């Protein structure tokens, strides 16, 4: 089986591509490789087109989802392994419908041959029902400590967002009888214009200018919301933050964005993680790093020190003769994987503090110790491996 290509490479875009750039790249790939375009091709061409279209659709299904994209950007294919991709068991779908879902509206070429609609091939028609309105997304930041990231937590987020009008219940008017079918588009939400050209009869559809695609107009608008069906409210909601998230990650809370006019679909709340710097730990992915300074006597004689782990203090025993720069690895004391597979480690680096000045009895005691062969460096003794290791750096 051929190795999977990077999703950004499949769509021909850079890693920092915007949502619109991802859509446009998928549109281009779908127009080129959808099997509807290769019905008259050879068997080899048809097979290639199917594989290319599946590949592009899988890439788009990941990169268009903020959560999947964040995991893919951090962990590659391992971050989205097992995630549900496009289902082609019932065929490849109508390209016209696929692209209309992306961009809404479009144009249709009639008169035999291919029928272009919504930027694509295959049976484009003016929708018989008005489009469903969708509320705007809200993007905000949530600050998290390493302790909160380790265990996951619930946070309260304050928002100012559009909600259904309390006076008209989001209808835009108090009386249902004041909501009429748009006379311009006859309730479809779209208007068409026919032009004869070299390629035949061209029908282009655009959003109705009178009802703005809703298919309905309000003859007696609500005084509170002005007929929009929406009013601005300040609200506080509780959201769950999963364990293991990282700075800059985006968490999508479905349906918690702005409300849409007249019963449409709510937008999403996009939470961007802002990690608060820890006073003792440094983070690298799932691993944590901690530096501890000990005295010369503790290094020579050995000692037991307490390490401040995120899940509580941990006793670490230092052997006699501990060298400055020694690193101890505490397994599982780091942060959990955002995918739920295991945890990172905590690396503790030991530094030995050497006093700059000594006076009186302290200096005499050290001078007496210096005369002992036990404190003189000797590569032929048990410390030979240390000398060999350090000599590699020079």
C-alpha positions as CSV (number, residue, x, y, z in Angstrom):
1,X,0.0,0.0,0.0
2,X,1.4,3.4,-1.0
3,X,2.4,5.7,1.8
4,X,-0.1,8.4,2.6
5,X,0.8,11.9,1.5
6,X,0.7,14.9,3.8
7,X,-2.8,16.5,3.7
8,X,-1.4,20.0,3.0
9,X,0.5,18.5,0.0
10,X,-2.6,16.8,-1.3
11,X,-4.5,20.1,-1.4
12,X,-1.5,22.1,-2.6
13,X,-1.5,24.6,0.3
14,X,0.8,25.7,3.1
15,X,0.4,24.7,6.7
16,X,-0.9,28.1,7.8
17,X,-3.6,28.2,5.1
18,X,-6.9,29.9,6.1
19,X,-10.3,28.3,6.1
20,X,-11.2,29.9,2.8
21,X,-7.9,28.8,1.2
22,X,-8.6,25.2,2.3
23,X,-12.1,25.4,0.8
24,X,-10.8,26.8,-2.5
25,X,-8.1,24.1,-2.7
26,X,-10.6,21.4,-2.1
27,X,-12.9,22.9,-4.7
28,X,-10.1,22.9,-7.3
29,X,-9.3,19.2,-6.5
30,X,-12.9,18.2,-6.6
31,X,-13.5,19.8,-9.9
32,X,-10.5,18.0,-11.4
33,X,-10.9,14.6,-9.9
34,X,-14.6,13.9,-9.2
35,X,-15.5,10.7,-11.0
36,X,-18.4,12.4,-12.7
37,X,-15.8,14.2,-14.9
38,X,-14.2,10.9,-15.9
39,X,-17.2,8.9,-17.0
40,X,-15.8,8.7,-20.6
41,X,-12.2,8.1,-19.5
42,X,-10.3,4.8,-19.7
43,X,-10.5,2.3,-16.7
44,X,-7.1,3.5,-15.6
45,X,-8.1,7.1,-15.7
46,X,-11.3,6.4,-13.8
47,X,-9.4,4.5,-11.1
48,X,-6.8,7.3,-10.7
49,X,-9.6,9.9,-10.5
50,X,-11.4,7.9,-7.8
51,X,-8.2,7.6,-5.7
52,X,-7.3,11.3,-6.1
53,X,-10.8,12.4,-5.2
54,X,-10.9,10.1,-2.1
55,X,-7.5,11.5,-1.1
56,X,-8.6,15.1,-1.4
57,X,-11.8,14.5,0.4
58,X,-10.0,12.8,3.3
59,X,-7.6,15.7,3.5
60,X,-10.4,18.3,3.5
61,X,-12.4,16.4,6.2
62,X,-9.4,16.8,8.5
63,X,-8.2,20.2,7.7
64,X,-11.7,21.8,7.7
65,X,-12.3,20.6,11.2
66,X,-10.4,22.9,13.7
67,X,-10.0,20.1,16.3
68,X,-8.8,17.5,13.8
69,X,-6.6,20.0,12.2
70,X,-5.0,21.0,15.5
71,X,-4.3,17.3,16.3
72,X,-2.9,16.7,12.8
73,X,-0.7,19.7,12.9
74,X,0.8,18.5,16.2
75,X,0.9,14.7,15.8
76,X,0.6,14.1,12.0
77,X,-1.5,11.0,11.0
78,X,-1.2,9.6,14.5
79,X,-3.3,12.5,15.8
80,X,-6.2,11.7,13.5
81,X,-5.8,7.9,13.3
82,X,-9.2,6.3,13.6
83,X,-11.1,9.5,12.9
84,X,-14.1,9.0,10.7
85,X,-13.4,10.1,7.1
86,X,-15.7,10.5,4.1
87,X,-18.0,7.5,3.5
88,X,-17.9,6.5,-0.2
89,X,-19.8,3.2,0.4
90,X,-22.8,4.6,-1.4
91,X,-21.0,6.4,-4.2
92,X,-19.1,9.7,-4.5
93,X,-22.1,12.0,-4.2
94,X,-23.2,14.8,-6.5
95,X,-20.3,17.2,-7.1
96,X,-22.8,20.0,-7.5
97,X,-24.2,19.3,-4.0
98,X,-20.7,19.0,-2.5
99,X,-19.6,22.3,-3.8
100,X,-22.8,24.1,-3.1
101,X,-22.4,23.0,0.6
102,X,-19.0,24.7,0.5
103,X,-19.9,28.0,-1.1
104,X,-23.7,28.1,-1.4
105,X,-25.4,29.2,-4.7
106,X,-23.6,29.0,-8.0
107,X,-24.3,28.9,-11.7
108,X,-25.8,26.2,-14.0
109,X,-25.1,25.5,-17.7
110,X,-28.0,23.9,-19.4
111,X,-28.6,22.5,-22.9
112,X,-27.2,19.0,-22.9
113,X,-23.7,17.6,-22.1
114,X,-22.4,18.5,-18.7
115,X,-24.6,20.4,-16.3
116,X,-22.6,22.8,-14.2
117,X,-24.0,23.9,-10.9
118,X,-22.4,25.3,-7.8
119,X,-19.0,25.5,-9.5
120,X,-19.1,21.8,-10.4
121,X,-20.5,19.1,-12.7
122,X,-23.6,17.1,-12.3
123,X,-27.2,18.2,-12.2
124,X,-27.2,21.7,-10.8
125,X,-30.6,23.0,-10.0
126,X,-32.1,26.0,-8.2
127,X,-32.9,25.0,-4.7
128,X,-36.6,24.6,-4.1
129,X,-36.3,25.6,-0.4
130,X,-34.6,28.6,1.2
131,X,-31.1,28.1,2.5
132,X,-30.6,27.5,6.2
133,X,-29.1,30.5,8.0
134,X,-26.1,29.9,10.2
135,X,-24.9,32.1,13.0
136,X,-21.4,33.4,13.2
137,X,-18.7,31.7,15.1
138,X,-17.2,33.3,18.2
139,X,-13.5,33.1,18.9
140,X,-12.1,33.7,22.4
141,X,-9.1,32.7,24.5
142,X,-9.1,30.6,27.7
143,X,-6.2,30.8,30.1
144,X,-5.0,27.5,31.7
145,X,-2.4,26.5,34.2
146,X,-0.3,23.4,33.8
147,X,-2.2,21.9,36.7
148,X,-5.5,22.4,34.9
149,X,-4.0,21.1,31.7
150,X,-2.8,17.9,33.4
151,X,-6.2,16.9,34.7
152,X,-8.6,18.6,32.4
153,X,-11.1,21.1,33.8
154,X,-14.3,23.0,33.5
155,X,-14.0,26.7,32.9
156,X,-16.6,29.5,32.9
157,X,-16.4,31.6,29.8
158,X,-18.2,35.0,29.5
159,X,-19.6,35.9,26.1
160,X,-21.5,38.6,24.4
161,X,-23.5,37.0,21.6
162,X,-26.7,37.1,19.6
163,X,-29.5,35.2,21.0
164,X,-33.2,34.8,19.9
165,X,-35.2,37.9,20.8
166,X,-37.0,37.5,24.1
167,X,-40.0,39.5,22.8
168,X,-40.7,37.7,19.5
169,X,-39.1,34.4,20.4
170,X,-36.7,34.8,17.4
171,X,-39.4,35.1,14.7
172,X,-38.8,38.8,14.0
173,X,-42.4,39.6,14.6
174,X,-45.0,38.8,17.3
175,X,-47.5,37.4,14.8
176,X,-46.8,34.5,12.5
177,X,-49.3,36.0,10.1
178,X,-46.8,38.8,9.5
179,X,-44.3,36.5,8.0
180,X,-44.9,36.3,4.3
181,X,-43.3,34.3,1.4
182,X,-40.9,36.5,-0.4
183,X,-42.6,37.7,-3.6
184,X,-39.2,38.1,-5.5
185,X,-37.9,34.5,-5.1
186,X,-41.2,32.8,-4.3
187,X,-39.7,31.4,-1.1
188,X,-36.7,29.7,-2.7
189,X,-34.2,32.2,-1.4
190,X,-32.6,32.5,-4.8
191,X,-33.2,34.4,-8.0
192,X,-32.0,33.2,-11.4
193,X,-30.9,35.0,-14.6
194,X,-30.8,33.3,-18.0
195,X,-28.2,34.3,-20.6
196,X,-27.7,32.7,-24.0
197,X,-24.0,32.2,-24.8
198,X,-21.8,30.2,-27.0
199,X,-22.0,27.3,-24.6
200,X,-25.8,27.2,-24.6
201,X,-28.3,28.6,-22.1
202,X,-26.6,29.8,-18.9
203,X,-28.6,30.2,-15.7
204,X,-26.9,31.8,-12.9
205,X,-28.4,31.8,-9.4
206,X,-27.7,34.4,-6.7
207,X,-29.1,35.1,-3.2
208,X,-32.4,36.9,-3.3
209,X,-31.8,40.6,-2.6
210,X,-35.1,41.1,-0.9
211,X,-35.1,38.3,1.7
212,X,-31.3,37.7,1.7
213,X,-31.8,34.0,1.1
214,X,-34.4,33.3,3.8
215,X,-37.4,32.9,1.5
216,X,-39.5,34.9,3.9
217,X,-40.0,38.6,4.7
218,X,-41.5,40.3,7.8
219,X,-44.2,42.8,7.2
220,X,-44.6,44.0,10.8
221,X,-41.1,43.7,12.4
222,X,-40.7,43.3,16.2
223,X,-39.8,46.7,17.8
224,X,-37.3,45.2,20.1
225,X,-35.1,43.4,17.5
226,X,-36.1,45.4,14.4
227,X,-37.2,42.2,12.6
228,X,-33.9,40.4,12.9
229,X,-35.2,38.0,15.5
230,X,-31.9,38.5,17.5
231,X,-30.7,40.5,20.4
232,X,-27.3,40.9,22.0
233,X,-26.8,39.3,25.4
234,X,-24.0,38.8,27.9
235,X,-23.9,35.3,29.1
236,X,-21.5,33.0,31.0
237,X,-21.3,29.3,30.1
238,X,-19.4,26.4,31.5
239,X,-17.1,24.5,29.0
240,X,-15.0,21.4,29.5
241,X,-11.3,21.5,28.6
242,X,-9.8,18.1,27.9
243,X,-6.5,17.1,29.5
244,X,-3.3,17.5,27.6
245,X,-4.1,20.6,25.4
246,X,-1.3,22.9,24.4
247,X,-0.8,26.6,23.9
248,X,-2.4,27.8,20.7
249,X,-4.7,24.8,20.3
250,X,-8.3,25.5,19.3
251,X,-11.2,23.7,20.9
252,X,-14.6,23.8,19.1
253,X,-17.8,23.9,21.2
254,X,-20.6,23.2,18.8
255,X,-23.6,25.5,18.8
256,X,-22.3,27.9,21.4
257,X,-21.6,30.8,18.9
258,X,-24.0,33.4,17.7
259,X,-27.6,32.4,17.1
260,X,-28.9,32.6,13.5
261,X,-32.0,34.5,12.4
262,X,-35.4,32.8,12.7
263,X,-34.5,29.4,13.9
264,X,-31.3,28.8,11.9
265,X,-28.3,26.9,13.0
266,X,-26.1,28.4,15.8
267,X,-22.5,29.1,15.1
268,X,-19.7,27.5,17.1
269,X,-17.6,28.8,20.0
270,X,-13.9,28.5,19.2
271,X,-11.7,28.5,22.3
272,X,-8.0,29.2,21.8
273,X,-5.8,27.8,24.6
274,X,-3.5,30.2,26.3
275,X,-1.1,28.4,28.6
276,X,0.1,30.3,31.7
277,X,3.8,30.0,32.2
278,X,4.7,27.9,35.2
279,X,7.1,29.2,37.9
280,X,9.1,25.9,38.2
281,X,8.4,23.7,35.1
282,X,9.3,24.1,31.4
283,X,7.1,22.2,28.9
284,X,8.0,20.4,25.7
285,X,5.0,18.6,24.3
286,X,4.0,16.0,27.0
287,X,7.2,16.2,28.9
288,X,8.1,18.6,31.8
289,X,11.6,19.8,32.8
290,X,12.6,20.9,36.3
291,X,16.0,22.0,37.6
292,X,17.0,21.5,41.3
293,X,20.1,23.0,42.9
294,X,21.7,21.0,45.8
295,X,24.7,21.7,48.1
296,X,28.2,20.2,47.7
297,X,27.7,18.1,50.8
298,X,24.4,16.7,49.6
299,X,26.1,15.8,46.3
300,X,29.0,14.1,48.1
301,X,27.1,12.3,50.8
302,X,23.8,11.7,49.0
303,X,20.4,12.9,50.2
304,X,16.7,12.7,49.7
305,X,14.9,15.7,48.1
306,X,11.3,16.5,47.4
307,X,10.2,17.2,43.8
308,X,7.1,19.4,43.3
309,X,5.2,17.3,40.7
310,X,1.8,18.4,39.3
311,X,0.0,15.6,41.1
312,X,1.7,16.2,44.5
313,X,5.3,16.0,46.0
314,X,7.6,13.2,45.0
315,X,10.5,11.9,47.1
316,X,13.7,11.4,45.0
317,X,16.8,9.7,46.5
318,X,20.1,11.0,45.3
319,X,23.0,8.6,45.5
320,X,26.3,9.6,47.2
321,X,28.6,11.2,44.6
322,X,25.8,12.7,42.5
323,X,27.4,14.8,39.7
324,X,26.3,18.3,38.7
325,X,24.2,17.9,35.5
326,X,22.8,14.5,36.4
327,X,19.2,14.1,35.0
328,X,16.6,11.8,36.6
329,X,13.6,10.7,34.6
330,X,10.3,10.3,36.5
331,X,8.1,8.3,34.2
332,X,4.4,9.3,33.9
333,X,4.9,12.5,35.9
334,X,4.5,14.7,32.8
335,X,1.3,15.7,31.0
336,X,-1.2,13.3,29.4
337,X,-1.5,13.0,25.6
338,X,-4.3,15.1,24.2
339,X,-5.3,11.9,22.3
340,X,-5.5,9.9,25.6
341,X,-2.6,7.6,24.9
342,X,-0.3,7.6,28.0
343,X,1.5,10.5,29.6
344,X,4.9,12.2,29.3
345,X,7.7,12.2,31.8
346,X,9.2,14.7,34.2
347,X,13.0,15.3,33.8
348,X,14.8,16.5,36.9
349,X,18.2,18.1,36.3
350,X,20.5,18.3,39.4
351,X,23.0,21.2,39.7
352,X,25.6,21.3,42.4
353,X,26.1,24.7,44.0
354,X,29.7,25.7,44.6
355,X,30.2,28.6,47.1
356,X,32.3,31.4,45.8
357,X,33.9,32.4,49.1
358,X,34.6,30.7,52.4
359,X,35.8,32.2,55.7
360,X,37.3,31.0,58.9
361,X,36.5,27.5,60.0
362,X,34.6,26.7,56.8
363,X,37.6,27.4,54.7
364,X,39.9,25.4,57.0
365,X,37.5,22.4,56.8
366,X,37.5,22.4,53.0
367,X,41.3,22.8,52.9
368,X,41.6,19.8,55.1
369,X,39.2,17.8,52.9
370,X,41.2,18.9,49.8
371,X,44.2,17.0,51.1
372,X,42.3,13.7,51.0
373,X,42.7,11.5,47.9
374,X,38.9,10.8,48.0
375,X,38.1,14.2,46.6
376,X,40.7,14.3,43.9
377,X,39.5,13.5,40.3
378,X,40.8,10.1,39.1
379,X,39.6,8.7,35.7
380,X,40.9,5.2,36.6
381,X,38.3,4.8,39.4
382,X,34.5,4.3,39.3
383,X,34.1,7.8,37.7
384,X,35.8,6.7,34.5
385,X,32.5,6.7,32.5
386,X,31.8,10.3,33.6
387,X,35.2,11.4,32.3
388,X,34.7,9.6,29.0
389,X,31.3,11.1,28.5
390,X,32.3,14.7,29.3
391,X,35.4,14.5,27.1
392,X,33.2,14.0,24.0
393,X,32.1,17.6,24.2
394,X,35.6,18.9,23.5
